[in-house]
Amino acid sequence: SKEVVQRLQAAEEQAAAIIDTAKKNRVAMLKHAKDAADDDLKAFRAEVEANHQKNVASRASVDAAADLAVATEKELSAVKRDYEANKEQTISFVVGKVLEVPTSLTDTQKQSLILGVA
C-alpha cells in the first residue's frame, strides 16, 4: 500500500509537471502568436502609410492653380497668334470699307431730299 501511495504521488508529480509544461507551452504559443500579429500589423501599417504618402505626394504635384496658369498661358498665346496672323487683313478690310464711300446719291435719297423728309 505504501508502494501504491508512492506511485500515486509520482503520478501526481508527473501530471503536475505535464500540466506546468503545457501551461508554459500555451503561454509561449500565445506570445508567439501575438508577436506575429504585431509584426503583420506593423507591415500593414507601413504599407498603408506608404500608400497614403504616395497619394499625398501625387496630389501635391498636381496643383490646380499651376494647371490653370498653364492653360491660361496657352490660351493667351493662341489669342496673340491669331491677332498677329489676322492683324493686316483686318486693317485692310476696315480701311477699305471706310474709303469705299459712294459719292452719288441713290434715287430714293434724291426723292427724300426733294420732298424735304430728311
C-alpha positions as CSV (number, residue, x, y, z in Angstrom):
1,S,0.0,0.0,0.0
2,K,2.9,2.3,0.7
3,E,4.2,1.5,-2.8
4,V,0.8,2.4,-4.3
5,V,0.8,5.7,-2.5
6,Q,4.3,6.4,-3.8
7,R,3.3,5.5,-7.3
8,L,0.3,7.8,-6.9
9,Q,2.5,10.7,-5.7
10,A,4.9,10.1,-8.5
11,A,2.0,10.1,-11.0
12,E,0.6,13.3,-9.5
13,E,4.0,14.9,-9.7
14,Q,4.4,13.7,-13.3
15,A,0.9,15.0,-14.1
16,A,1.7,18.4,-12.4
17,A,4.9,18.6,-14.5
18,I,3.0,17.8,-17.7
19,I,0.3,20.5,-16.8
20,D,3.0,23.0,-15.9
21,T,4.8,22.3,-19.2
22,A,1.5,22.6,-21.1
23,K,0.8,26.0,-19.4
24,K,4.3,27.2,-20.3
25,N,3.9,26.0,-23.9
26,R,0.5,27.7,-24.1
27,V,1.9,31.0,-22.8
28,A,4.8,30.7,-25.3
29,M,2.5,30.0,-28.2
30,L,0.2,32.9,-27.3
31,K,3.2,35.2,-27.0
32,H,4.5,33.9,-30.4
33,A,1.0,34.5,-32.0
34,K,0.8,38.0,-30.5
35,D,4.3,38.8,-31.8
36,A,3.4,37.5,-35.3
37,A,0.2,39.5,-35.3
38,D,2.1,42.6,-34.2
39,D,4.6,42.1,-37.0
40,D,1.8,41.7,-39.5
41,L,0.1,44.8,-38.2
42,K,3.4,46.8,-38.4
43,A,3.8,45.7,-42.0
44,F,0.2,46.6,-42.8
45,R,0.5,50.0,-41.2
46,A,3.8,50.7,-43.1
47,E,2.1,49.7,-46.4
48,V,-0.9,51.9,-45.7
49,E,1.3,54.8,-44.7
50,A,3.4,54.4,-47.8
51,N,0.3,54.4,-50.0
52,H,-1.0,57.5,-48.1
53,Q,2.3,59.3,-48.6
54,K,2.3,58.4,-52.3
55,N,-1.2,59.7,-52.7
56,V,-0.4,62.9,-50.9
57,A,2.7,63.4,-53.0
58,S,0.8,62.9,-56.2
59,R,-1.9,65.3,-55.2
60,A,0.8,67.9,-54.2
61,S,2.4,67.6,-57.6
62,V,-0.9,68.2,-59.3
63,D,-1.5,71.8,-58.3
64,A,-4.8,73.1,-59.7
65,A,-3.5,76.7,-59.7
66,A,-0.5,75.7,-61.7
67,D,-2.7,73.8,-64.1
68,L,-4.9,76.9,-64.5
69,A,-1.9,79.1,-65.1
70,V,-0.5,76.8,-67.8
71,A,-3.9,76.6,-69.5
72,T,-4.4,80.4,-69.3
73,E,-0.9,81.0,-70.8
74,K,-1.7,78.6,-73.7
75,E,-4.9,80.4,-74.5
76,L,-3.3,83.8,-74.3
77,S,-0.6,82.6,-76.7
78,A,-3.3,81.3,-79.1
79,V,-5.1,84.7,-79.0
80,K,-1.8,86.6,-79.6
81,R,-1.0,84.2,-82.6
82,D,-4.5,84.8,-84.0
83,Y,-4.1,88.6,-83.6
84,E,-0.7,88.6,-85.3
85,A,-2.0,86.4,-88.1
86,N,-5.1,88.4,-88.8
87,K,-4.0,92.0,-88.0
88,E,-3.0,93.1,-91.5
89,Q,-6.1,91.5,-93.1
90,T,-8.4,93.2,-90.6
91,I,-6.8,96.6,-91.0
92,S,-7.1,96.3,-94.8
93,F,-10.7,95.3,-94.6
94,V,-11.7,98.3,-92.3
95,V,-9.7,100.8,-94.3
96,G,-11.2,99.5,-97.5
97,K,-14.7,99.9,-96.1
98,V,-14.0,103.4,-94.9
99,L,-12.6,104.5,-98.2
100,E,-15.3,102.9,-100.2
101,V,-18.0,105.5,-99.6
102,P,-20.2,106.2,-102.6
103,T,-20.1,109.8,-103.8
104,S,-23.5,109.7,-105.5
105,L,-27.0,109.6,-104.1
106,T,-29.5,106.9,-104.8
107,D,-32.8,107.8,-106.4
108,T,-34.6,107.2,-103.0
109,Q,-32.2,109.6,-101.3
110,K,-32.7,112.3,-104.0
111,Q,-36.5,111.9,-103.7
112,S,-36.3,112.3,-99.9
113,L,-34.2,115.5,-100.3
114,I,-36.6,117.0,-102.8
115,L,-39.6,116.3,-100.5
116,G,-37.7,117.6,-97.5
117,V,-38.2,114.5,-95.5
118,A,-34.5,114.1,-94.5
